[in-house]
């Protein structure tokens, strides 16, 4: 080991404490993998109202009570509590400020369905609070790893706001983009209230973005290293006008410091050999036991079991990015292939309503659950024969990786992390581990599903394909090694470049 690094990992959500998407899974798994490599890793996140102190054994830390934080033109008092990321020795700190974080949802007001109007203030305060908290802990981070727009202010603060503070003299920042579509764009008028100088409202400043302030741009322009969660997505956001979401030029200007690192799978959580949430555990060598999970899944979904009919699973946020519109519009042609469809997820109310209408139309063939349900998610992975991810874009994707391990053959669109992990069986029978389509349209998707259904009829072929996926390894250790490589590279860089 080169030398032990002090790594502070910042995320607005960490599983199992608070989760809206894949970021929470990454923020649980990557710190544990970094710790296992021998580094001193600590995690910080907001203390939301939904995080139960007793449930997760949060402890009060005397010296972290009532910490004064300078915030804009006022001083606020925050506190921090401590716990461990489950099944690890990684310490996690929860920043408490009830007026901002003691809410039932993370980013969106459930009453209005819209973002909280004070999200800029909420996550700006979090960054200032983190700086004060680590100083009180007398723990000088060498690396601050920031994730998505919510943490985008931190690289700018390290580079500019506290550049003369000797405590942070050796601190470098990494900024990871999990989804460029979420940018944290706010009115320029908030600058004084979050303690930022007026010059940032000028065009082409580190934060100005189409006459708004962008926390995402702040992270991109100010971090020592920028990463995305797959190599293909790193290329796409620098070349595609659609996928770059207006940031193409900004990303290209930092291309020499922009890298794609494939996310891993936490096999301590997602492994059919030891998954406590499925009906029957199994391995590649006992693949026949997988069928017990198909029986249980269909029982839970109140669908009839037929060994010869393939079950296609989907676990997804119901948003435009995930290709839900393709499924809705092509449902008639999908159903003609004699399949059963199980969909889990929540999101856009229009999609939810449309999917429930499909369930009513195809009674006994389609099951829709519009909620987050971890137990059902595991059962879908274990009990489905195929897993559908027809994403418009997909920075990384985790479910296709989970599906491989469960012997549930992925059907995906060739984009982002899906392109990096799934090889089309039709074009490459020797290495193929799934079925892939290129164009974002229903006809191509249905064709890929049809190819999968035809392959499913050949039991010997299907078994070979499923087992091939089960034996692939996308563990977090590989990803963690790549992150550490760039952490060391950052150490030698000038903090302000």
N, C-alpha and C positions, 0 to 999 in steps of 0.2 A: 504493500500500500504506500502510495507516494507520501501523503501526509493527511492527517485527520482534519476534515473541514468542519467548521461550524456553519450549519445551513439553516436559515430561517425560511420556512415554507408558508406562504400566505395564500389563503383561498377564502372566498366568500361562502363556500359550502364544503363540508367534509362528511362523508358517509361514516357512520350511520346517524350522526348528530343532526344534520340538515342536508336535504338533497332535493334538487329539481332536475338534475341530469347527470351526464357522464363525468363532469368536472368533479363532483363529490366522490365518485369512485376512484378517480385518479389521485385526488388529494388524500385519500385514505391509503392507497397502495404504494405510491411512489415514495413518500417519506419512510415507510416501513422498509422498502427495498434499499433505500439509501442508508438507513440505520444498519441494516444487515451487512452492508459493505464496510461498516466500521466508522461511519461518520456521526458527528454530534448533530442530530436533527431535531428541530422544534417546529411546531406548527402553531399558527395563530389564525383565529376566525372570529367573527362577531358572535356574541351570546344572544341568539334569537329567543323569543318567547316560547317557541315550541321545543326548546332543548331543556329537558327535565334534569335538575341537579341530582336528584336521587337516582333516577334511571341510569345515568351515566357516571355516577360517583364523582361529581364535580366538587373540588375542594377549594375553600377560601385560602388565600395566601395573604398573611398579615401585611407584608410590605407592599402588596399590590392592591391594597384598598385605598380608595380616595386619592387617586393620582391626578394632579392638576395638569391639564393639557391646554396650551395656547391654541386657540382655534379662531382664525379671523381676528376680529376686534374684541373677542371675549375669551374668558377662561372657563373651561368646562371640567367637571370632575368625573373621571371614569374609574372603573375597577377592573380587575382581571381574576378569573378563576382558572384552576388547573385540573387536568385529568390526563388519562392516557388514551391514545388511539387503541381501540379494542384489539386484543390478541397481539399486543406489542409493548415495547418499552419506550415508545415515542411519546414524548410529552406534548400535550396540546393546551394552549391557553385561549380562553374565551374573553374577549373584550366586552365589558358590560357598560352600556349607556342606555338605560331603559327608554328615554324619549325617542331614540332612533331605532333600537333593535328589539325591544320587547313587543314584537308583533307576531301574528300567527303565520304570516308568509314572509318569504325572503325578499322579494323584489316587487311583487305586484299586490296591489290592494284587492283582496278577494271580493269586496263590495262593488268596486267599480270595474274590475278586470283590467285596470290600467296600472302602469308603473307608479310606485309611490312618488309624489312630486318632489320629495326631499332626498331622493337617492344620491344625488351629487354630494350633499352635505353628509349623509350617512357614511358613505364609503371614504370620503375625504377625511372625516374625523377618525375613522378606523386607522388610516395610515399614520396620522399624527400620533394617535394613541399607541400604536405599535412602537414607534420610535422612543417614546417615553418609557414604555414598559420594559424594553430590552435594556435600557440604561439603568433602571432600578434593579433589574436582575443581574447587572454587571456581567452581562453575556454579550460579547461583541461578535456579531455575525460577520463572517467573511463573505457569505453569499446570502442575498435575499432573493428568493425565487417567487416571483409574482405571477398570478394567474388571472387572465381576462381583464376586462375593463375595470372591474371593481377595484382591482389592485394596481391599476395603471398609473395612479398618481405617485406611487412610491418611488419608481426609478427617477422621476423628475426631482422629488424631494432630496434623494440621496445625492444627485448630481449638482443640485443648485441650492436648495433651502438650507441644508446642513453641511455644505461643502467644507466649511472651516472647523467643523466639530471633530476634534481628534478621536473621539470614541468611534466614529464611523470611517476613519481614515483608510482602513483596509477593506471596507465593504464594497462589493460589486453586486450588480443586479442582473438577474435574468428575467425576461418577460415572456411568458408562454401564451400564445393565442390558441384557445380551444375552439373558438368560433368567431370569425371576423364579422359576422352579421350583427353581433351585439357589440355596440361601440361606446356606450356611455356618453352620448352627446347631449350637452346642456347649454342653456343660454349663457352668453358671455357675461351677463349681469351678475352671475353668482361668484365671479372671481374674488371680490373683496370679502364676501361672507365665508369663503373657505381659505382665506389667508394667502391668496395668490396675487402676484403683481399685475398691474394693469397692462404691462407691455405684452402679456400673453394673448390679449385680444387682437393684436396686430396680425394681418395676413401672413401666412407662412411661419408663424411662431411654432414652438414645440407642441402646442395644444390646439391652436386655431384650426377649425375644420369646417369650411363652408359657413362661416359666420356663426359658428358655435364653438364651444370648448369640448374637446374630445378626450376622455380619459384613456381610450384605447390608443389614440395617436401619441399621447404623453408617454405611454409605456414603450411604444415602438421607437420613438425618436430619442428616448433618454436611456434606455437599458444598455448595458454593456453587450449583451447577447440577446437575440430574439429567437424563440423557437416556436414551431407549430407541431401538431401532434401526429403528423405523418409526412414522409418525404414528398409524396405526390401533391398534397395540399400546399406544402411550402412553394412548389413550382406554380400551382394553379393560381394562387393569390397574387403572384407577381406577373402573370401573363393574361389572366382572364378579367375582362372588365366586369362581368357579372359577379364572379366569385370574390373579386377584390373589394367590392362594395365601396368604391370611391377611393380606396387607399393604395391603388397600384403604384403610383409614383412615389409615395412615401415609403412603401415596402421596397421598391427597386433601389431607392437611395440608400437603403441599409442592407442590401443583398449580401454584402461581404460578411455580415454578422447575423444572417438569418439562416436557420437550419431546421430541417424536419426530422423529428425523432418519433418513431412509431410507439404509440402507447402499448402497454403490456396488459396481460390479464392476470388478475389475482386468483391463482389456482387454489389458494386456501379457502376461497369463497365459491369459486365457480369450477367445480370438478365433480363429475358424476360418481366418482369412486367413493367420495366421502361427503356428499351433499346431504345435510339433514333435512332439507326442505322438499325432497322428492320422494316419491312412493317407494322406489327400489333403486339402490345404488348399483352401478355397473361399470365395466371397463371395456376396452376394445376386445379383450379376450372373453368377455361375458356379455357381448352385445345383445344377445337374445333377451336379457333381462330389461333392456330399454323399453320393451313393449308394455311392461307393467305400468310404466309412466304414461304411455299413450292411453291405456285403459283408464287410468286415474284422471288424466287431464280431461278426457271426453266426459267422464262421469261428473266432474266438477262443472264442466261447461254445459251439461245436460244435452250432449250430442251422442248419437248412437255410435257404437264402435264397429268398425269393419276393417279388418287387417289389410284388405286390398286397397282401401281408400287412403291416400296420403293426407296428412294433416300439415297445413302450412301455418306457422306461427309468426306473429309480429309483436314486438314490444317497442313502442315508440311514443315520443311526444307527438301529439296530433297537430303538427304545424306544417306549413308549406314546404319547408326544407326537406322533410322526410318522405315526400312523394306520396302522401296520403291521397292526393287528388287523382293520381294515376290509378290507384286501387279502386277508388269510388267510381271513376268513369269507366273502368274496364271490368267491373265486377261481373257483368253478364258473361263475358268471354272467359273469365277465370272460372266461373261456376260450371261452364260447359266442359271443363277438363275433369269433372268428377272429383273434386277435392273438398276438404273441410278447412275452414279458415277460423283461426283464433287470434283475436287482436286485443292487446292490452295497452292502455295509455290514455292520457288526457291532454287537453289543450284547447284548440280552437273550437268554439261552440258549434260552428257550422259543420265542421268535420264530425264532431261527436254525434250530432243529430243525424247526419247522413249515414253514418255507420250503424246507428241503432235502427234506422229505417231498413238498411240492408239486412240486418239480423232478423227483423220482422218478416222481410220478404223471403228470406232463405232459412226458414225455421228448420232446425235439425242439421243445418250445414254450416252455419256461421255463428260464432260466439263473440260478442264485443263486451269488454269490461273497461269503462272509461274511469279509471282510477290508477293510482300507484299501489301496487300490491307485490311485495318482494317474493312472497311465497308462491304466488301464481306465476310470477316471472320465471322462477327456477323450474317450476313444473312445465311451463311452456317450452323452455329450452330442452328439458329432458324428454317431454312427451311428444313433441312435434317431429315430423319426419324431415321437414324443410323449414327454413327461416328466410323470410322475405324482407329485403332492405332496398327499396327502389328510390334511394335518396336523390334529390335534385343536386345537392352537394353534401359531402360528409367529411369533415376535417380528419377524423380518425375512424370513429365507430368502434364499439366494444362488443356489441352483441354478435357480430359475425365471428369474432374470435371465440367468444363463449360457445357459440353454436358448433364450431369445429370440434371443441373438446367434448361436447355432448353427443357427437355423431349426428348432429342435425344439420343437414347440408344447406349451406347458404345460397340464396338467389339474390344477386346484388346488381346495382348499376356500377359501371366502371367510373368511379370518381373518388378523389381523396384517398383516405385510408382503406376504403373498400378495394381500390385498385392495387394497393400495396399488399393486401393479405389474401385475396381470393383470385385463384387462377381458373379460367373457364375450362370445364371438362370437355366440352365439345371441340374446342380448338386445340387443346393439349391434354389428351386422355392419360398421358403418363404422369403429369404433374397436377392436373386439374383437381381442385378440392371443392368446387361449387359450380354455379351457373351464372354467367355474366352477360349483361346487355349494355350497349353503349349509349344509344340515343335516349333522351328523356321523352319517351312516349309510350302509351299504353300497349300498342301493338308489339313493340320490341320486348316489353316486360312480359306480356302474355306468351310470346314465343319462348322466352327463357324458362318460364314456368312449365310450358308444355314439354320442353326438353328434359326438365327435371322429372316430370311425371312419367315420361316414357322410360327414362333410366330407372325409375323406382319399380317399374314392372319387372325388371330383370334383377331378382333378389341377390344373385351372386355378384353382379356388377355393383349394385347399390351398397352391399356390405363392404366391398372393397373401397368404394368412394368414401363412405362414412368413416371407416377405420383409418383411412389415410389422413383425414382431418383430425381425428382424435389423437393421432401420434405426433402432430405438429406442436411446436413449443413457442408460445409468444409470452414467456414469463416476464415479469417486471425486472428481473435481474439484468436482462439484456438492455432494456431501456435505461435502467438506472446507471449502468456502466457508461452509456452514451452521454447521459446528462453530466456525470462526473467528469468526463473528458472535457466538456466545455466549461465546467466550473473551474478546473485547473487552468484552462486557457484564459479565462477571465481574470484570474489572480494576477497575471502578468500585465494586464491592460491598465492604462491610465483610467482612473475612475470617471473622469469627465469626458471621455471620448466615446 
